[in-house]
Structures are given as C-alpha cells and as structure tokens.
Amino acid sequence: MDDKILQIINTVLTNRGKKTLEVFNRDLRLRDDIGFDSLDLAELTVRIEAEYGIDIFEDGIVNTVGEILKKIK
C-alpha cells in the first residue's frame, strides 16, 4: 500500500510541475514537507477515493502520510 500511496502522491506532484518523492515516511507532512497546496490536496483526495473508495478528509483534516495510511486501513 505504501508504494501505491507514493505513486499517487508523485502523480499529483508531477501534474503540478513539482519535484517528486523517491521515498517517503509516515511522518511527512502534506503541506510543510511535501509542499501540497489546497489544489494538490483536492487532487490527492479524488485519486485516493478512486483507488480505495474512501474520502480521507471525511472525518476532518489529514496532515501526514501516516494519517492517510491509517484512514485507508
């Protein structure tokens, strides 16, 4: 699952012309460490929902990669 999330994150980064990640850890913050803005987060949400059938922001703000993984599980 980690590889798929990394792929989704990198797709969003690529679509916005930003540098992709080679590896990530669960503590990476979506805004501060990865550099996502609100449009990036919206695309991330749509892509994760399409892949896993879950809205990661349904219960509130998600700040880290680890929080995304927890919601998916």
PDB file as gemmi writes it, atoms N, CA and C in Angstrom:
CRYST1    1.000    1.000    1.000  90.00  90.00  90.00 P 1                      
ATOM      1  N   MET A   1       0.825  -1.197   0.000  1.00  0.00           N  
ATOM      2  CA  MET A   1       0.000   0.000   0.000  1.00  0.00           C  
ATOM      3  C   MET A   1       0.868   1.260   0.000  1.00  0.00           C  
ATOM      4  N   ASP A   2       1.997   1.231   0.717  1.00  0.00           N  
ATOM      5  CA  ASP A   2       2.873   2.403   0.751  1.00  0.00           C  
ATOM      6  C   ASP A   2       3.321   2.803  -0.649  1.00  0.00           C  
ATOM      7  N   ASP A   3       3.663   1.800  -1.479  1.00  0.00           N  
ATOM      8  CA  ASP A   3       4.117   2.098  -2.840  1.00  0.00           C  
ATOM      9  C   ASP A   3       3.020   2.773  -3.664  1.00  0.00           C  
ATOM     10  N   LYS A   4       1.780   2.324  -3.481  1.00  0.00           N  
ATOM     11  CA  LYS A   4       0.659   2.906  -4.231  1.00  0.00           C  
ATOM     12  C   LYS A   4       0.412   4.348  -3.795  1.00  0.00           C  
ATOM     13  N   ILE A   5       0.496   4.610  -2.493  1.00  0.00           N  
ATOM     14  CA  ILE A   5       0.311   5.979  -1.992  1.00  0.00           C  
ATOM     15  C   ILE A   5       1.432   6.875  -2.506  1.00  0.00           C  
ATOM     16  N   LEU A   6       2.669   6.370  -2.511  1.00  0.00           N  
ATOM     17  CA  LEU A   6       3.784   7.137  -3.065  1.00  0.00           C  
ATOM     18  C   LEU A   6       3.533   7.450  -4.537  1.00  0.00           C  
ATOM     19  N   GLN A   7       3.027   6.480  -5.268  1.00  0.00           N  
ATOM     20  CA  GLN A   7       2.723   6.693  -6.683  1.00  0.00           C  
ATOM     21  C   GLN A   7       1.650   7.771  -6.854  1.00  0.00           C  
ATOM     22  N   ILE A   8       0.606   7.730  -6.039  1.00  0.00           N  
ATOM     23  CA  ILE A   8      -0.464   8.725  -6.120  1.00  0.00           C  
ATOM     24  C   ILE A   8       0.078  10.121  -5.779  1.00  0.00           C  
ATOM     25  N   ILE A   9       0.865  10.215  -4.716  1.00  0.00           N  
ATOM     26  CA  ILE A   9       1.458  11.498  -4.329  1.00  0.00           C  
ATOM     27  C   ILE A   9       2.323  12.039  -5.462  1.00  0.00           C  
ATOM     28  N   ASN A  10       3.133  11.165  -6.055  1.00  0.00           N  
ATOM     29  CA  ASN A  10       4.008  11.602  -7.140  1.00  0.00           C  
ATOM     30  C   ASN A  10       3.232  11.999  -8.390  1.00  0.00           C  
ATOM     31  N   THR A  11       2.106  11.365  -8.646  1.00  0.00           N  
ATOM     32  CA  THR A  11       1.264  11.759  -9.773  1.00  0.00           C  
ATOM     33  C   THR A  11       0.752  13.182  -9.570  1.00  0.00           C  
ATOM     34  N   VAL A  12       0.299  13.472  -8.360  1.00  0.00           N  
ATOM     35  CA  VAL A  12      -0.179  14.818  -8.045  1.00  0.00           C  
ATOM     36  C   VAL A  12       0.961  15.830  -8.202  1.00  0.00           C  
ATOM     37  N   LEU A  13       2.127  15.498  -7.666  1.00  0.00           N  
ATOM     38  CA  LEU A  13       3.272  16.404  -7.775  1.00  0.00           C  
ATOM     39  C   LEU A  13       3.661  16.636  -9.233  1.00  0.00           C  
ATOM     40  N   THR A  14       3.693  15.582 -10.023  1.00  0.00           N  
ATOM     41  CA  THR A  14       4.042  15.688 -11.437  1.00  0.00           C  
ATOM     42  C   THR A  14       3.038  16.559 -12.184  1.00  0.00           C  
ATOM     43  N   ASN A  15       1.750  16.341 -11.916  1.00  0.00           N  
ATOM     44  CA  ASN A  15       0.709  17.118 -12.584  1.00  0.00           C  
ATOM     45  C   ASN A  15       0.818  18.615 -12.291  1.00  0.00           C  
ATOM     46  N   ARG A  16       1.395  18.954 -11.164  1.00  0.00           N  
ATOM     47  CA  ARG A  16       1.518  20.355 -10.774  1.00  0.00           C  
ATOM     48  C   ARG A  16       2.919  20.898 -11.045  1.00  0.00           C  
ATOM     49  N   GLY A  17       3.766  20.094 -11.708  1.00  0.00           N  
ATOM     50  CA  GLY A  17       5.101  20.559 -12.060  1.00  0.00           C  
ATOM     51  C   GLY A  17       6.057  20.647 -10.883  1.00  0.00           C  
ATOM     52  N   LYS A  18       5.808  19.842  -9.857  1.00  0.00           N  
ATOM     53  CA  LYS A  18       6.644  19.860  -8.662  1.00  0.00           C  
ATOM     54  C   LYS A  18       7.554  18.632  -8.641  1.00  0.00           C  
ATOM     55  N   LYS A  19       8.616  18.723  -7.874  1.00  0.00           N  
ATOM     56  CA  LYS A  19       9.574  17.630  -7.751  1.00  0.00           C  
ATOM     57  C   LYS A  19       8.937  16.450  -7.021  1.00  0.00           C  
ATOM     58  N   THR A  20       9.135  15.245  -7.574  1.00  0.00           N  
ATOM     59  CA  THR A  20       8.552  14.042  -6.985  1.00  0.00           C  
ATOM     60  C   THR A  20       9.410  13.509  -5.844  1.00  0.00           C  
ATOM     61  N   LEU A  21       8.809  12.639  -5.058  1.00  0.00           N  
ATOM     62  CA  LEU A  21       9.499  11.981  -3.948  1.00  0.00           C  
ATOM     63  C   LEU A  21      10.034  10.635  -4.411  1.00  0.00           C  
ATOM     64  N   GLU A  22      11.216  10.273  -3.958  1.00  0.00           N  
ATOM     65  CA  GLU A  22      11.738   8.935  -4.253  1.00  0.00           C  
ATOM     66  C   GLU A  22      11.306   7.956  -3.173  1.00  0.00           C  
ATOM     67  N   VAL A  23      11.299   8.401  -1.951  1.00  0.00           N  
ATOM     68  CA  VAL A  23      10.817   7.606  -0.816  1.00  0.00           C  
ATOM     69  C   VAL A  23      10.081   8.556   0.117  1.00  0.00           C  
ATOM     70  N   PHE A  24       9.296   7.981   0.972  1.00  0.00           N  
ATOM     71  CA  PHE A  24       8.647   8.821   1.971  1.00  0.00           C  
ATOM     72  C   PHE A  24       8.525   8.049   3.263  1.00  0.00           C  
ATOM     73  N   ASN A  25       8.260   8.777   4.325  1.00  0.00           N  
ATOM     74  CA  ASN A  25       7.970   8.118   5.587  1.00  0.00           C  
ATOM     75  C   ASN A  25       6.631   8.629   6.094  1.00  0.00           C  
ATOM     76  N   ARG A  26       6.114   7.954   7.061  1.00  0.00           N  
ATOM     77  CA  ARG A  26       4.761   8.237   7.554  1.00  0.00           C  
ATOM     78  C   ARG A  26       4.653   9.589   8.262  1.00  0.00           C  
ATOM     79  N   ASP A  27       5.786  10.162   8.646  1.00  0.00           N  
ATOM     80  CA  ASP A  27       5.771  11.436   9.368  1.00  0.00           C  
ATOM     81  C   ASP A  27       5.780  12.655   8.446  1.00  0.00           C  
ATOM     82  N   LEU A  28       5.933  12.445   7.144  1.00  0.00           N  
ATOM     83  CA  LEU A  28       5.943  13.578   6.219  1.00  0.00           C  
ATOM     84  C   LEU A  28       4.620  14.328   6.277  1.00  0.00           C  
ATOM     85  N   ARG A  29       4.703  15.642   6.431  1.00  0.00           N  
ATOM     86  CA  ARG A  29       3.507  16.484   6.449  1.00  0.00           C  
ATOM     87  C   ARG A  29       3.169  16.884   5.018  1.00  0.00           C  
ATOM     88  N   LEU A  30       1.914  16.768   4.679  1.00  0.00           N  
ATOM     89  CA  LEU A  30       1.477  17.001   3.304  1.00  0.00           C  
ATOM     90  C   LEU A  30       1.788  18.424   2.840  1.00  0.00           C  
ATOM     91  N   ARG A  31       1.518  19.404   3.652  1.00  0.00           N  
ATOM     92  CA  ARG A  31       1.750  20.795   3.256  1.00  0.00           C  
ATOM     93  C   ARG A  31       3.200  21.217   3.476  1.00  0.00           C  
ATOM     94  N   ASP A  32       3.707  21.020   4.670  1.00  0.00           N  
ATOM     95  CA  ASP A  32       5.012  21.562   5.034  1.00  0.00           C  
ATOM     96  C   ASP A  32       6.183  20.797   4.413  1.00  0.00           C  
ATOM     97  N   ASP A  33       6.102  19.477   4.379  1.00  0.00           N  
ATOM     98  CA  ASP A  33       7.227  18.677   3.891  1.00  0.00           C  
ATOM     99  C   ASP A  33       7.127  18.355   2.400  1.00  0.00           C  
ATOM    100  N   ILE A  34       5.931  18.000   1.949  1.00  0.00           N  
ATOM    101  CA  ILE A  34       5.748  17.626   0.540  1.00  0.00           C  
ATOM    102  C   ILE A  34       5.458  18.858  -0.310  1.00  0.00           C  
ATOM    103  N   GLY A  35       4.869  19.878   0.284  1.00  0.00           N  
ATOM    104  CA  GLY A  35       4.615  21.123  -0.438  1.00  0.00           C  
ATOM    105  C   GLY A  35       3.256  21.197  -1.112  1.00  0.00           C  
ATOM    106  N   PHE A  36       2.308  20.377  -0.660  1.00  0.00           N  
ATOM    107  CA  PHE A  36       0.964  20.411  -1.240  1.00  0.00           C  
ATOM    108  C   PHE A  36       0.251  21.703  -0.863  1.00  0.00           C  
ATOM    109  N   ASP A  37      -0.500  22.236  -1.820  1.00  0.00           N  
ATOM    110  CA  ASP A  37      -1.405  23.345  -1.542  1.00  0.00           C  
ATOM    111  C   ASP A  37      -2.828  22.785  -1.612  1.00  0.00           C  
ATOM    112  N   SER A  38      -3.813  23.656  -1.532  1.00  0.00           N  
ATOM    113  CA  SER A  38      -5.201  23.175  -1.484  1.00  0.00           C  
ATOM    114  C   SER A  38      -5.612  22.441  -2.762  1.00  0.00           C  
ATOM    115  N   LEU A  39      -5.122  22.878  -3.922  1.00  0.00           N  
ATOM    116  CA  LEU A  39      -5.440  22.171  -5.169  1.00  0.00           C  
ATOM    117  C   LEU A  39      -4.807  20.787  -5.200  1.00  0.00           C  
ATOM    118  N   ASP A  40      -3.583  20.679  -4.705  1.00  0.00           N  
ATOM    119  CA  ASP A  40      -2.912  19.378  -4.629  1.00  0.00           C  
ATOM    120  C   ASP A  40      -3.683  18.434  -3.704  1.00  0.00           C  
ATOM    121  N   LEU A  41      -4.122  18.947  -2.571  1.00  0.00           N  
ATOM    122  CA  LEU A  41      -4.867  18.124  -1.619  1.00  0.00           C  
ATOM    123  C   LEU A  41      -6.200  17.661  -2.209  1.00  0.00           C  
ATOM    124  N   ALA A  42      -6.837  18.532  -2.983  1.00  0.00           N  
ATOM    125  CA  ALA A  42      -8.095  18.148  -3.632  1.00  0.00           C  
ATOM    126  C   ALA A  42      -7.850  17.021  -4.626  1.00  0.00           C  
ATOM    127  N   GLU A  43      -6.797  17.135  -5.440  1.00  0.00           N  
ATOM    128  CA  GLU A  43      -6.489  16.072  -6.394  1.00  0.00           C  
ATOM    129  C   GLU A  43      -6.107  14.789  -5.673  1.00  0.00           C  
ATOM    130  N   LEU A  44      -5.323  14.904  -4.610  1.00  0.00           N  
ATOM    131  CA  LEU A  44      -4.942  13.731  -3.818  1.00  0.00           C  
ATOM    132  C   LEU A  44      -6.177  13.019  -3.291  1.00  0.00           C  
ATOM    133  N   THR A  45      -7.117  13.785  -2.765  1.00  0.00           N  
ATOM    134  CA  THR A  45      -8.355  13.211  -2.222  1.00  0.00           C  
ATOM    135  C   THR A  45      -9.121  12.447  -3.290  1.00  0.00           C  
ATOM    136  N   VAL A  46      -9.270  13.036  -4.458  1.00  0.00           N  
ATOM    137  CA  VAL A  46     -10.004  12.397  -5.554  1.00  0.00           C  
ATOM    138  C   VAL A  46      -9.307  11.109  -5.985  1.00  0.00           C  
ATOM    139  N   ARG A  47      -7.997  11.153  -6.105  1.00  0.00           N  
ATOM    140  CA  ARG A  47      -7.256   9.973  -6.557  1.00  0.00           C  
ATOM    141  C   ARG A  47      -7.309   8.834  -5.532  1.00  0.00           C  
ATOM    142  N   ILE A  48      -7.192   9.169  -4.260  1.00  0.00           N  
ATOM    143  CA  ILE A  48      -7.261   8.130  -3.221  1.00  0.00           C  
ATOM    144  C   ILE A  48      -8.671   7.564  -3.137  1.00  0.00           C  
ATOM    145  N   GLU A  49      -9.667   8.414  -3.261  1.00  0.00           N  
ATOM    146  CA  GLU A  49     -11.046   7.932  -3.231  1.00  0.00           C  
ATOM    147  C   GLU A  49     -11.328   7.011  -4.416  1.00  0.00           C  
ATOM    148  N   ALA A  50     -10.794   7.336  -5.583  1.00  0.00           N  
ATOM    149  CA  ALA A  50     -10.980   6.486  -6.762  1.00  0.00           C  
ATOM    150  C   ALA A  50     -10.292   5.136  -6.583  1.00  0.00           C  
ATOM    151  N   GLU A  51      -9.140   5.142  -5.954  1.00  0.00           N  
ATOM    152  CA  GLU A  51      -8.365   3.902  -5.776  1.00  0.00           C  
ATOM    153  C   GLU A  51      -8.888   3.033  -4.635  1.00  0.00           C  
ATOM    154  N   TYR A  52      -9.245   3.676  -3.507  1.00  0.00           N  
ATOM    155  CA  TYR A  52      -9.583   2.927  -2.299  1.00  0.00           C  
ATOM    156  C   TYR A  52     -11.037   3.070  -1.856  1.00  0.00           C  
ATOM    157  N   GLY A  53     -11.794   3.962  -2.495  1.00  0.00           N  
ATOM    158  CA  GLY A  53     -13.199   4.129  -2.133  1.00  0.00           C  
ATOM    159  C   GLY A  53     -13.411   4.804  -0.791  1.00  0.00           C  
ATOM    160  N   ILE A  54     -12.462   5.617  -0.373  1.00  0.00           N  
ATOM    161  CA  ILE A  54     -12.578   6.289   0.917  1.00  0.00           C  
ATOM    162  C   ILE A  54     -12.187   7.761   0.777  1.00  0.00           C  
ATOM    163  N   ASP A  55     -12.957   8.637   1.418  1.00  0.00           N  
ATOM    164  CA  ASP A  55     -12.645  10.060   1.458  1.00  0.00           C  
ATOM    165  C   ASP A  55     -11.781  10.296   2.688  1.00  0.00           C  
ATOM    166  N   ILE A  56     -10.493  10.561   2.478  1.00  0.00           N  
ATOM    167  CA  ILE A  56      -9.567  10.683   3.605  1.00  0.00           C  
ATOM    168  C   ILE A  56      -9.837  11.904   4.474  1.00  0.00           C  
ATOM    169  N   PHE A  57     -10.559  12.882   3.954  1.00  0.00           N  
ATOM    170  CA  PHE A  57     -10.867  14.091   4.716  1.00  0.00           C  
ATOM    171  C   PHE A  57     -12.292  14.091   5.284  1.00  0.00           C  
ATOM    172  N   GLU A  58     -12.978  12.972   5.176  1.00  0.00           N  
ATOM    173  CA  GLU A  58     -14.367  12.882   5.632  1.00  0.00           C  
ATOM    174  C   GLU A  58     -14.522  13.230   7.113  1.00  0.00           C  
ATOM    175  N   ASP A  59     -13.576  12.783   7.935  1.00  0.00           N  
ATOM    176  CA  ASP A  59     -13.673  12.998   9.383  1.00  0.00           C  
ATOM    177  C   ASP A  59     -12.832  14.166   9.875  1.00  0.00           C  
ATOM    178  N   GLY A  60     -12.331  14.970   8.964  1.00  0.00           N  
ATOM    179  CA  GLY A  60     -11.522  16.120   9.355  1.00  0.00           C  
ATOM    180  C   GLY A  60     -10.221  16.194   8.580  1.00  0.00           C  
ATOM    181  N   ILE A  61      -9.362  17.081   9.021  1.00  0.00           N  
ATOM    182  CA  ILE A  61      -8.098  17.360   8.347  1.00  0.00           C  
ATOM    183  C   ILE A  61      -7.130  16.194   8.514  1.00  0.00           C  
ATOM    184  N   VAL A  62      -6.426  15.881   7.435  1.00  0.00           N  
ATOM    185  CA  VAL A  62      -5.357  14.896   7.445  1.00  0.00           C  
ATOM    186  C   VAL A  62      -4.070  15.662   7.147  1.00  0.00           C  
ATOM    187  N   ASN A  63      -3.072  15.515   8.015  1.00  0.00           N  
ATOM    188  CA  ASN A  63      -1.857  16.302   7.880  1.00  0.00           C  
ATOM    189  C   ASN A  63      -0.637  15.525   7.414  1.00  0.00           C  
ATOM    190  N   THR A  64      -0.601  14.215   7.662  1.00  0.00           N  
ATOM    191  CA  THR A  64       0.607  13.440   7.357  1.00  0.00           C  
ATOM    192  C   THR A  64       0.283  12.232   6.480  1.00  0.00           C  
ATOM    193  N   VAL A  65       1.322  11.682   5.890  1.00  0.00           N  
ATOM    194  CA  VAL A  65       1.193  10.456   5.108  1.00  0.00           C  
ATOM    195  C   VAL A  65       0.683   9.323   6.004  1.00  0.00           C  
ATOM    196  N   GLY A  66       1.174   9.260   7.216  1.00  0.00           N  
ATOM    197  CA  GLY A  66       0.739   8.227   8.162  1.00  0.00           C  
ATOM    198  C   GLY A  66      -0.750   8.283   8.447  1.00  0.00           C  
ATOM    199  N   GLU A  67      -1.300   9.478   8.535  1.00  0.00           N  
ATOM    200  CA  GLU A  67      -2.739   9.624   8.773  1.00  0.00           C  
ATOM    201  C   GLU A  67      -3.531   9.115   7.565  1.00  0.00           C  
ATOM    202  N   ILE A  68      -3.011   9.325   6.360  1.00  0.00           N  
ATOM    203  CA  ILE A  68      -3.670   8.779   5.157  1.00  0.00           C  
ATOM    204  C   ILE A  68      -3.686   7.264   5.226  1.00  0.00           C  
ATOM    205  N   LEU A  69      -2.547   6.676   5.533  1.00  0.00           N  
ATOM    206  CA  LEU A  69      -2.446   5.222   5.587  1.00  0.00           C  
ATOM    207  C   LEU A  69      -3.374   4.632   6.651  1.00  0.00           C  
ATOM    208  N   LYS A  70      -3.471   5.318   7.787  1.00  0.00           N  
ATOM    209  CA  LYS A  70      -4.358   4.869   8.873  1.00  0.00           C  
ATOM    210  C   LYS A  70      -5.817   4.885   8.424  1.00  0.00           C  
ATOM    211  N   LYS A  71      -6.214   5.933   7.703  1.00  0.00           N  
ATOM    212  CA  LYS A  71      -7.607   6.037   7.228  1.00  0.00           C  
ATOM    213  C   LYS A  71      -7.928   4.933   6.223  1.00  0.00           C  
ATOM    214  N   ILE A  72      -6.946   4.600   5.376  1.00  0.00           N  
ATOM    215  CA  ILE A  72      -7.173   3.578   4.348  1.00  0.00           C  
ATOM    216  C   ILE A  72      -7.317   2.205   4.982  1.00  0.00           C  
ATOM    217  N   LYS A  73      -6.537   1.953   6.004  1.00  0.00           N  
ATOM    218  CA  LYS A  73      -6.602   0.646   6.676  1.00  0.00           C  
ATOM    219  C   LYS A  73      -7.875   0.533   7.443  1.00  0.00           C  
TER     220      LYS A  73                                                      
END                                                                             
